[in-house]
């Protein structure tokens, strides 16, 4: 029977699924099972790793693959169907969903665009200033919008493109006038803002959830406290470095500031919906930041914000129903949380850590940590998803280092943040990357060269300023 989806490639899909089945069979029947892991735990390992491989190769959309993995865990992985579906009741899943619904209101009302235009009007008199303005806009929005593609692709990128075209910079011969610099500098900054907030990127709460399974609690405020200082340093330094690598022909951009002023004037004063949304935005972020004092769960706060928006008509039920990105995240996020938790319950992660720790017994924790961090970072060349990267490498690396006596807070934040930075290496590193690269302003070679240089810059900043700051605030 033919698929109703015209983009469906049956041959590619079945080849991809055959590969995933092969991965499962090799893990379960070829690779020796550790004595401490039960047979059902080893089968679950095969299901989990095959699912992660599917997220990398994409024979089907990620949500469909994870749903298959959840189903297989109930059939072969020793879980009951109730246990397999428990991830969809996890509060961190609903936190992400609520934040995505609020982000939909930010786009619908135009408040997100207004915030970005405000910063451009304020700082946009030079090409460097425009980049800082858009980076600051993305940083502010990252406090609430967990979809970096919605933030940067839906709000930041269109403004960057419009400003480039104001100066006659279009893909092709005129890309170097301004657009090439803007696309590379803004995108590299977006990778940093994604790391700066618990809600900066959809996989950050997943990292926090996995950290909790190791006994380390991460909150919205503790995440921001850890990242604010090194994050601001990176946001300041990165555009300066890109300016050296990809200098635009136009340095002063007074028309960008004037453009933002015109656009803001055209939008008029804050509308009723924007005022309500602004109140909810500030209120929710404030309650998140003070949750350690108020004891109010951050998921309850987020859901309360959604209810206020719905009761005031700023958000309606059709907006919620039609939020396709959010429901897609719900399916794969909830499923992956459950699979990763089950692996930990079966002792698979612990067995891996003990095995690797025995092989690398000659290294102290800090030396092993630096080696692992470099491997972890540059492994992203083979990933097109921060989520797949985190799932495959975060828990085992964390477990190995903890057996060596490494401080858990330092490990959690390092591996969680560095996964976001590594998305800047390639033109496929995370969902927004193709949106920026496909604008046609930057060659593949230049994109990769800039990505590698900025990766070194981020590593230097976060292993010096970052680790030093974490020492000051007693993370390690």
Secondary structure in CASP SS format (residue, H / E / C, confidence):
PFRMAT SS
TARGET T0000
AUTHOR 0000-0000-0000
METHOD secondary structure of the structure
MODEL  1
X C 1.00
X C 1.00
X C 1.00
X C 1.00
X C 1.00
X C 1.00
X C 1.00
X C 1.00
X C 1.00
X H 1.00
X H 1.00
X H 1.00
X H 1.00
X H 1.00
X H 1.00
X H 1.00
X H 1.00
X H 1.00
X H 1.00
X H 1.00
X H 1.00
X H 1.00
X H 1.00
X H 1.00
X H 1.00
X H 1.00
X H 1.00
X H 1.00
X H 1.00
X C 1.00
X C 1.00
X C 1.00
X C 1.00
X C 1.00
X C 1.00
X C 1.00
X C 1.00
X C 1.00
X H 1.00
X H 1.00
X H 1.00
X H 1.00
X H 1.00
X H 1.00
X H 1.00
X H 1.00
X H 1.00
X H 1.00
X H 1.00
X H 1.00
X H 1.00
X H 1.00
X H 1.00
X H 1.00
X H 1.00
X H 1.00
X H 1.00
X C 1.00
X C 1.00
X C 1.00
X C 1.00
X H 1.00
X H 1.00
X H 1.00
X H 1.00
X H 1.00
X H 1.00
X H 1.00
X H 1.00
X H 1.00
X H 1.00
X H 1.00
X H 1.00
X H 1.00
X H 1.00
X C 1.00
X C 1.00
X C 1.00
X C 1.00
X C 1.00
X H 1.00
X H 1.00
X H 1.00
X H 1.00
X C 1.00
X H 1.00
X H 1.00
X H 1.00
X H 1.00
X C 1.00
X H 1.00
X H 1.00
X H 1.00
X H 1.00
X H 1.00
X H 1.00
X H 1.00
X H 1.00
X H 1.00
X H 1.00
X H 1.00
X H 1.00
X H 1.00
X H 1.00
X H 1.00
X H 1.00
X H 1.00
X H 1.00
X H 1.00
X C 1.00
X H 1.00
X H 1.00
X H 1.00
X H 1.00
X H 1.00
X H 1.00
X H 1.00
X H 1.00
X H 1.00
X H 1.00
X H 1.00
X H 1.00
X H 1.00
X C 1.00
X C 1.00
X E 1.00
X H 1.00
X H 1.00
X H 1.00
X H 1.00
X H 1.00
X H 1.00
X H 1.00
X H 1.00
X H 1.00
X H 1.00
X H 1.00
X H 1.00
X H 1.00
X H 1.00
X H 1.00
X H 1.00
X C 1.00
X C 1.00
X C 1.00
X C 1.00
X C 1.00
X H 1.00
X H 1.00
X H 1.00
X H 1.00
X H 1.00
X H 1.00
X H 1.00
X H 1.00
X H 1.00
X H 1.00
X H 1.00
X H 1.00
X H 1.00
X H 1.00
X H 1.00
X H 1.00
X H 1.00
X H 1.00
X H 1.00
X C 1.00
X C 1.00
X C 1.00
X C 1.00
X C 1.00
X C 1.00
X C 1.00
X C 1.00
X H 1.00
X H 1.00
X H 1.00
X C 1.00
X H 1.00
X H 1.00
X H 1.00
X H 1.00
X H 1.00
X H 1.00
X H 1.00
X H 1.00
X H 1.00
X H 1.00
X H 1.00
X H 1.00
X H 1.00
X H 1.00
X H 1.00
X H 1.00
X H 1.00
X H 1.00
X C 1.00
X C 1.00
X C 1.00
X C 1.00
X C 1.00
X C 1.00
X C 1.00
X H 1.00
X H 1.00
X H 1.00
X H 1.00
X H 1.00
X H 1.00
X H 1.00
X H 1.00
X H 1.00
X H 1.00
X C 1.00
X C 1.00
X C 1.00
X C 1.00
X C 1.00
X C 1.00
X H 1.00
X H 1.00
X H 1.00
X H 1.00
X H 1.00
X H 1.00
X H 1.00
X H 1.00
X H 1.00
X H 1.00
X H 1.00
X H 1.00
X H 1.00
X H 1.00
X H 1.00
X H 1.00
X H 1.00
X H 1.00
X H 1.00
X H 1.00
X H 1.00
X H 1.00
X H 1.00
X H 1.00
X H 1.00
X H 1.00
X C 1.00
X C 1.00
X C 1.00
X C 1.00
X C 1.00
X C 1.00
X E 1.00
X C 1.00
X H 1.00
X H 1.00
X H 1.00
X H 1.00
X H 1.00
X H 1.00
X H 1.00
X H 1.00
X H 1.00
X H 1.00
X H 1.00
X H 1.00
X H 1.00
X H 1.00
X C 1.00
X C 1.00
X C 1.00
X C 1.00
X H 1.00
X H 1.00
X H 1.00
X H 1.00
X H 1.00
X H 1.00
X H 1.00
X H 1.00
X H 1.00
X H 1.00
X H 1.00
X H 1.00
X H 1.00
X H 1.00
X H 1.00
X H 1.00
X H 1.00
X H 1.00
X C 1.00
X H 1.00
X H 1.00
X H 1.00
X H 1.00
X C 1.00
X C 1.00
X C 1.00
X H 1.00
X H 1.00
X H 1.00
X H 1.00
X H 1.00
X H 1.00
X H 1.00
X H 1.00
X H 1.00
X H 1.00
X H 1.00
X H 1.00
X H 1.00
X H 1.00
X C 1.00
X C 1.00
X C 1.00
X C 1.00
X C 1.00
X H 1.00
X H 1.00
X H 1.00
X H 1.00
X H 1.00
X C 1.00
X C 1.00
X H 1.00
X H 1.00
X H 1.00
X H 1.00
X H 1.00
X H 1.00
X H 1.00
X H 1.00
X H 1.00
X H 1.00
X H 1.00
X H 1.00
X H 1.00
X H 1.00
X H 1.00
X H 1.00
X H 1.00
X H 1.00
X H 1.00
X H 1.00
X H 1.00
X H 1.00
X C 1.00
X C 1.00
X H 1.00
X H 1.00
X H 1.00
X H 1.00
X H 1.00
X H 1.00
X H 1.00
X H 1.00
X H 1.00
X H 1.00
X H 1.00
X H 1.00
X C 1.00
X C 1.00
X C 1.00
X C 1.00
X C 1.00
X H 1.00
X H 1.00
X H 1.00
X H 1.00
X H 1.00
X H 1.00
X H 1.00
X H 1.00
X H 1.00
X H 1.00
X H 1.00
X H 1.00
X H 1.00
X H 1.00
X H 1.00
X H 1.00
X H 1.00
X H 1.00
X C 1.00
X C 1.00
X C 1.00
X H 1.00
X H 1.00
X H 1.00
X H 1.00
X H 1.00
X H 1.00
X H 1.00
X H 1.00
X H 1.00
X H 1.00
X H 1.00
X H 1.00
X H 1.00
X H 1.00
X H 1.00
X H 1.00
X H 1.00
X H 1.00
X C 1.00
X C 1.00
X C 1.00
X C 1.00
X H 1.00
X H 1.00
X H 1.00
X H 1.00
X H 1.00
X H 1.00
X H 1.00
X H 1.00
X H 1.00
X H 1.00
X H 1.00
X H 1.00
X H 1.00
X H 1.00
X H 1.00
X H 1.00
X H 1.00
X C 1.00
X C 1.00
X C 1.00
X C 1.00
X C 1.00
X C 1.00
X H 1.00
X H 1.00
X H 1.00
X H 1.00
X H 1.00
X H 1.00
X H 1.00
X C 1.00
X C 1.00
X C 1.00
X C 1.00
X C 1.00
X C 1.00
X H 1.00
X H 1.00
X H 1.00
X H 1.00
X H 1.00
X H 1.00
X H 1.00
X H 1.00
X H 1.00
X H 1.00
X H 1.00
X H 1.00
X H 1.00
X H 1.00
X H 1.00
X H 1.00
X H 1.00
X H 1.00
X H 1.00
X H 1.00
X H 1.00
X H 1.00
X H 1.00
X H 1.00
X H 1.00
X H 1.00
X H 1.00
X H 1.00
X H 1.00
X C 1.00
X C 1.00
X C 1.00
X C 1.00
END
